[in-house]
Amino acid sequence: MWRTLPLIDMLRRVGATNTDWEGWISHAPGDDWWKQFGYVTNKNHFNVPGLHVCSWYDNVVKEALDLFNLLGRNAETARARDNQFVIISPTTHCRSERATDHTVVGSVDFGDAQLDYFKIYLDFFNRFVKGDDQAGASLPKVQIYVMGKNQWRSESQWPLARTRFTKFYLRGNGPANGASGSGRLSEEPPVKEAPDRYTYDPGNPAPTAGGAICCVPDPKTPDGPVDQGDVERRPDVLVYSTPVLRSGIEITGPIEAVLYVSSSAKDTDFTAKLVDVSPDGTAYNVQEGILRARYREGFDKKVWMDKGKVYEVKVDLMATSLFIPAGHRIRLEVSSSNFPRFDRNLNTGGNNYDETRWVAARNAVYHQRARASYLLLPVIP
């Protein structure tokens, strides 16, 4: 079903008619068609307290954190501004309340991530609906679960004020294709190194392996952190790793990959995935993102690529809170597909949703002085 072309016929193919799918897939992100749904924007103002609950392996964790900040920033009263709260657990979509004393997410046990959510909700409503000023008075503004340390921690703002946003540059003196390649991550910027190249074939996309996916009742498509070994053996996945860490590092906050890229295609996608590599080589996905090159200047317009010309693209990897201990390595995977979590770019520059043919894209990622691709991580001292 996922591989249906044209994509717009995916639900019709299995007998579903008159669905929302056809309208949803056929309108670009900046299309006025979306305004009918009343999505929140930066222009909206608010006068209501808020309790925002999400999880690190939920595909809307960025939006939850953005709303927490937006409702406070655009509040019309002190009551609304001073009473925004956010809780982020280590689980997958809508499973925060299912945490146990051994909260297994994907293939990883994140320990005791339980909270008394029912009491938190009752206190919140008793305070802001019934007017009991003492109910929930000790609720932290920000309550996050730090994976790896496996503990809840209270904070006062997001991102954390003590964050040191640190650039980890993509490096390498040879091909970075696959985990056996020579790709490196380093805090030292490159001077002059050859770009890394790969071919993205929409007929053979890099497969999704875990991550912030939701609601797929298929054991072959698990969510959360799972081993990326099979993905990292592909020649169309570039792999960059730090040396073995001498001391642990906490990464808590928003994550971004800034890549300098070129392509033989008019349009293609670029994906980025943050990975935690254990001493035994097991590579667990932490967060991931994608950007369609045509939207590199914003979702309100489409700009195409000239063959071989180098462009800057910024891939949003949402956010996380993870302690990576000594002996591990930090890794970044770069590719052009993560399927079926994200739809395949057919590389034609067309609509994608109504096409049945594709072209292979010969893509490149650059790491040199003037085109220094990097992973931007929120390091907590």
For each residue, the residues with C-beta under 8 A, 3 or more apart:
1: 4 10 13 14
2: 10 339 340
3:
4: 1 7 9 10 13
5: 9 355 356
6: 9 353 354 355 356
7: 4 10 25 343 352 353 354
8: 21 22 25 26 353 354
9: 4 5 6 12 13
10: 1 2 4 7 13 14 21
11: 14 16 17 19 21 22
12: 9 15 16 17
13: 1 4 9 10
14: 1 10 11
15: 12
16: 11 12 19 21
17: 11 12
18:
19: 11 16 22
20: 23 24
21: 8 10 11 16 24 25
22: 8 11 19 25 26
23: 20 26 27 33
24: 20 21 27
25: 7 8 21 22 353
26: 8 22 23 351 353 354
27: 23 24 31 33 34
28: 31 299 302
29: 34 295 299 300
30: 298 299 300 301
31: 27 28 34
32: 35
33: 23 27 36
34: 27 29 31 37 39
35: 32 38 39
36: 33
37: 34
38: 35
39: 34 35
40: 44 67 70
41: 44
42: 70 74
43:
44: 40 41 70 74
45: 74 75 76
46: 50 70 71 74 75 76 80
47: 75 76 77 79 80
48: 71 80
49: 79 80 83 84 85 124 128
50: 46 67 68 71 80 83 84 85
51: 85 86 87 120 121 124
52: 64 65 67 68 84 85 86 87
53: 64 86 87 88 89 96 117
54: 58 60 61 64 65 86 87 88 89 96
55: 58 61 88 89 90 91 92 93 95 96
56: 61 88 89 90 91 145 147 287 319 320 321 322
57: 61 90 91 92 93 105 106 211 212 223 224 225
58: 54 55 61 64 91 92 93 94 212 214
59: 93 212 213 214
60: 54 63 64 93
61: 54 55 56 57 58 64 65 88 212 318 319
62: 65 66 254 316 318 319
63: 60 66 67
64: 52 53 54 58 60 61 67 68 86 88
65: 52 54 61 62 68 69 86 88 158 254 319
66: 62 63 69 70
67: 40 50 52 63 64 70 71
68: 50 52 64 65 71 72 84 85 86 142 158
69: 65 66 72 73 84 158
70: 40 42 44 46 66 67 73 74
71: 46 48 50 67 68 74 75 80 84
72: 68 69 75 80 81 82 84
73: 69 70
74: 42 44 45 46 70 71
75: 45 46 47 71 72 78 80 81 84
76: 45 46 47 80
77: 47 80 81
78: 75 81 82
79: 47 49 82 83
80: 46 47 48 49 50 71 72 75 76 77 83 84
81: 72 75 77 78 84
82: 72 78 79
83: 49 50 79 80 128
84: 49 50 52 68 69 71 72 75 80 81 141
85: 49 50 51 52 68 124 139 140 141 142 143
86: 51 52 53 54 64 65 68 141 142 143 158
87: 51 52 53 54 96 115 120 143 144
88: 53 54 55 56 61 64 65 143 144 145 321
89: 53 54 55 56 95 96 99 113 115 145
90: 55 56 57 99 103 105 110 113 145 147
91: 55 56 57 58 95 96 98 99 103 105 113 224
92: 55 57 58 95 105 106 212 213 214 223 224
93: 55 57 58 59 60 212 213 214 215 223
94: 58 214
95: 55 89 91 92 98 99
96: 53 54 55 87 89 91 99 115 117
97: 117
98: 91 95
99: 89 90 91 95 96 103 112 113 114 115
100: 103 112 113 114
101: 111 112 114
102: 109 111 112
103: 90 91 99 100 109 110 111 112 113 114
104: 107 108 109 110
105: 57 90 91 92 108 110 224 225
106: 57 92 210 222 223 224 225 226 284
107: 104 210 222 224 225 226 227 284
108: 104 105 147 224 225 284
109: 102 103 104
110: 90 103 104 105 113 145 147 150
111: 101 102 103 150 151
112: 99 100 101 102 103 150
113: 89 90 91 99 100 103 110 145 150 152
114: 99 100 101 103
115: 87 89 96 99 120 143 152
116: 119 120
117: 53 96 97 120 121
118: 121 122
119: 116 122 123
120: 51 87 115 116 117 123 124 136 139
121: 51 117 118 124 125
122: 118 119 125 126 135
123: 119 120 126 127 135 136 139
124: 49 51 85 120 121 127 128 135 136 139
125: 121 122 128 129 130
126: 122 123 129 130 132 135 136
127: 123 124 130 131 132 133 134 135 136 137
128: 49 83 124 125 131
129: 125 126
130: 125 126 127 135
131: 127 128
132: 126 127 135
133: 127 137
134: 127 137
135: 122 123 124 126 127 130 132
136: 120 123 124 126 127 139
137: 127 133 134
138:
139: 85 120 123 124 136 143
140: 85 143 154 155 156
141: 84 85 86 154 155 156 157
142: 68 85 86 154 155 156 157 158
143: 85 86 87 88 115 139 140 152 153 154 155
144: 87 88 152 153 155 252 321
145: 56 88 89 90 110 113 150 151 152 153 321
146: 149 150 151 152 153 250 252 321 322 323
147: 56 90 108 110 150 320 321 322 323
148: 248 250 276 322 323 324 325
149: 146 250 323
150: 110 111 112 113 145 146 147
151: 111 145 146
152: 113 115 143 144 145 146
153: 143 144 145 146
154: 140 141 142 143
155: 140 141 142 143 144 158 160
156: 140 141 142 161
157: 141 142 160 161
158: 65 68 69 86 142 155 253
159: 163 252 253 254 378
160: 155 157 163 252 253 378 380
161: 156 157
162: 380 381
163: 159 160 252 253 378 379 380
164: 378 379 380 381
165: 253 376 377 378 379
166: 187 376 377 378 379
167: 187 189 374 375 376
168: 185 186 187 242 330 332 374 375 376 377
169: 185 186 187 188 189 190 367 372 373 374
170: 176 183 184 185 190 196 240 259 332 334 365 367 372 373 374 375
171: 183 184 185 186 188 190 193 240 367
172: 175 176 181 182 183 184 193 196 240 367
173: 182 193 194
174: 181 182
175: 172 181 182 196 197
176: 170 172 181 182 183 196 238 239 240 365
177: 181 196 198 235 236 237 238 239
178: 181 232 233 234 235 237 239
179: 229 232 233 239 241 283
180: 233
181: 172 174 175 176 177 178 196 238 239
182: 172 173 174 175 176
183: 170 171 172 176 196 238 239 240 241
184: 170 171 172 240 241 242 243
185: 168 169 170 171 240 241 242 330 331 332 375
186: 168 169 171 242
187: 166 167 168 169
188: 169 171
189: 167 169 369 372 374
190: 169 170 171 193 367 368 369 372
191: 368 369
192: 368 369
193: 171 172 173 190 367 368
194: 173
195: 262 364 365 366 367 368
196: 170 172 175 176 177 181 183 238 334 364 365 367
197: 175 362 363 364
198: 177 235 236 237 238 335 336 362 363 364
199: 235 236 360 361 362 363
200: 205 236 268 269 335 336 337 347 360 361 363
201: 204 205 236 358 360
202: 205 337 344 345 346 347 358 360
203: 358
204: 201 236
205: 200 201 202 337 338 339 344
206: 231 234 236 237 271 335 336 337 338 339
207: 230 231 338 339
208: 211 213 221 338 339 340 341 342
209: 226 227 228 230 231 285
210: 106 107 213 222 223 224 225 226 228 285
211: 57 208 223 224 273 285 288 338 341
212: 57 58 59 61 92 93 223 287 288 318
213: 59 92 93 208 210 216 221 223 341
214: 58 59 92 93 94 223
215: 93
216: 213 221 223
217:
218: 221
219: 222
220:
221: 208 213 216 218 340
222: 106 107 210 219 226
223: 57 92 93 106 210 211 212 213 214 216
224: 57 91 92 105 106 107 108 210 211
225: 57 105 106 107 108 210 276 284 285 286
226: 106 107 209 210 222 284 285
227: 107 209 230 282 283 284
228: 209 210 231 232 273 275 283 284 285 333
229: 179 232 233 281 282 283
230: 207 209 227 233 234
231: 206 207 209 228 234 237 333
232: 178 179 228 229 237 239 283 333
233: 178 179 180 229 230
234: 178 206 230 231 237 335
235: 177 178 198 199
236: 177 198 199 200 201 204 206 335 336 337
237: 177 178 198 206 231 232 234 333 334 335
238: 176 177 181 183 196 198 333 334 335 365
239: 176 177 178 179 181 183 232 331 332 333
240: 170 171 172 176 183 184 185 331 332 333 334 375
241: 179 183 184 185 277 329 330 331 332
242: 168 184 185 186 245 329 330 331
243: 184 329
244: 279 327 328 329
245: 242 248 249 324 325 326 327 328 329 330
246: 326
247: 326
248: 148 245 323 324 325 326
249: 245 323 324 330 379
250: 146 148 149 321 322 323 324 379 380
251: 255 274 286 320 321 322 323 324 330 377 378 379 380
252: 144 146 159 160 163 320 321 322 378 380
253: 158 159 160 163 165 319 320 321 378 380
254: 62 65 159 316 317 318 319 378
255: 251 274 287 289 316 317 318 319 320 375 376 377 378
256: 314 315 316 317 375 376
257: 272 289 314 315 317 332 334 373 374 375 376
258: 312 313 314 315 373 374 375 376
259: 170 270 272 312 313 314 315 334 365 373
260: 310 311 312 365 366 367 371 372 373
261: 270 293 310 311 312 313 363 364 365 366 373
262: 195 305 308 309 310 311 363 364 366
263: 268 293 305 307 347 361 362 363 364
264: 307 308 361 362 363
265: 268 305 307 347 348 349 359 361 362 363
266: 304 305 347 348 349
267: 292 293 294 304 305 345 347 348 349
268: 200 263 265 292 293 305 336 345 347 361 363
269: 200 290 291 292 293 336 337 342 345
270: 259 261 290 291 293 313 315 334 335 336 363
271: 206 288 289 290 315 333 334 335 336 337 338 342
272: 257 259 288 289 290 315 317 332 333 334 375
273: 211 228 285 286 287 288 289 317 332 333 334 335 338
274: 251 255 285 286 287 288 317 320 330 331 332 375 377
275: 228 283 284 285 286 330 331 332 333
276: 148 225 283 284 286 322 324 328 330 331
277: 241 281 282 283 284 328 329 330 331
278: 281 282 283 284 328
279: 244 327 328
280:
281: 229 277 278
282: 227 229 277 278
283: 179 227 228 229 232 275 276 277 278 331
284: 106 107 108 225 226 227 228 275 276 277 278
285: 209 210 211 225 226 228 273 274 275 288
286: 225 251 273 274 275 276 320 322
287: 56 212 255 273 274 317 318 319 320
288: 211 212 271 272 273 274 285 317 338
289: 255 257 271 272 273 315 316 317 318
290: 269 270 271 272 315 338 342
291: 269 270 295 296 313 314 315 316
292: 267 268 269 295 345
293: 261 263 267 268 269 270 296 305 311 313
294: 267 302 303 304 349
295: 29 291 292 298 299 301 302
296: 291 293 303 311 312 313 314
297: 301 303
298: 30 295 301
299: 28 29 30 295
300: 29 30
301: 30 295 297 298
302: 28 294 295
303: 294 296 297
304: 266 267 294 349
305: 262 263 265 266 267 268 293 309 311
306: 309
307: 263 264 265
308: 262 264
309: 262 305 306
310: 260 261 262 366 371
311: 260 261 262 293 296 305
312: 258 259 260 261 296
313: 258 259 261 270 291 293 296
314: 256 257 258 259 291 296
315: 256 257 258 259 270 271 272 289 290 291
316: 62 254 255 256 289 291
317: 254 255 256 257 272 273 274 287 288 289
318: 61 62 212 254 255 287 289
319: 56 61 62 65 253 254 255 287 378
320: 56 147 251 252 253 255 274 286 287
321: 56 88 144 145 146 147 250 251 252 253
322: 56 146 147 148 250 251 252 276 286
323: 146 147 148 149 248 249 250 251
324: 148 245 248 249 250 251 276 328 330
325: 148 245 248 328
326: 245 246 247 248
327: 244 245 279
328: 244 245 276 277 278 279 324 325
329: 241 242 243 244 245 277
330: 168 185 241 242 245 249 251 274 275 276 277 324 377
331: 185 239 240 241 242 274 275 276 277 283
332: 168 170 185 239 240 241 257 272 273 274 275 375
333: 228 231 232 237 238 239 240 271 272 273 275
334: 170 196 237 238 240 257 259 270 271 272 273 365
335: 198 200 206 234 236 237 238 270 271 273 338
336: 198 200 206 236 268 269 270 271 345 361 363
337: 200 202 205 206 236 269 271 342 344 345
338: 205 206 207 208 211 271 273 288 290 335 341 342
339: 2 205 206 207 208 342 343 344
340: 2 208 221 343
341: 208 211 213 338
342: 208 269 271 290 337 338 339
343: 7 339 340 352
344: 202 205 337 339 352 358
345: 202 267 268 269 292 336 337 352 361
346: 202 350 352 355 357 358 359
347: 200 202 263 265 266 267 268 358 359 360 361
348: 265 266 267 352 355 357 358 359
349: 265 266 267 294 304
350: 346 354 355
351: 26 354 355
352: 7 343 344 345 346 348 355
353: 6 7 8 25 26
354: 6 7 8 26 350 351
355: 5 6 346 348 350 351 352 358
356: 5 6
357: 346 348
358: 201 202 203 344 346 347 348 355
359: 265 346 347 348
360: 199 200 201 202 347
361: 199 200 263 264 265 268 336 345 347
362: 197 198 199 263 264 265
363: 197 198 199 200 261 262 263 264 265 268 270 336
364: 195 196 197 198 261 262 263
365: 170 176 195 196 238 259 260 261 334 373
366: 195 260 261 262 310 371 373
367: 169 170 171 172 190 193 195 196 260 371 372 373
368: 190 191 192 193 195 371 372
369: 189 190 191 192 372
370:
371: 260 310 366 367 368
372: 169 170 189 190 260 367 368 369
373: 169 170 257 258 259 260 261 365 366 367
374: 167 168 169 170 189 257 258
375: 167 168 170 185 240 255 256 257 258 272 274 332
376: 165 166 167 168 255 256 257 258
377: 165 166 168 251 255 274 330
378: 159 160 163 164 165 166 251 252 253 254 255 319
379: 163 164 165 166 249 250 251
380: 160 162 163 164 250 251 252 253
381: 162 164
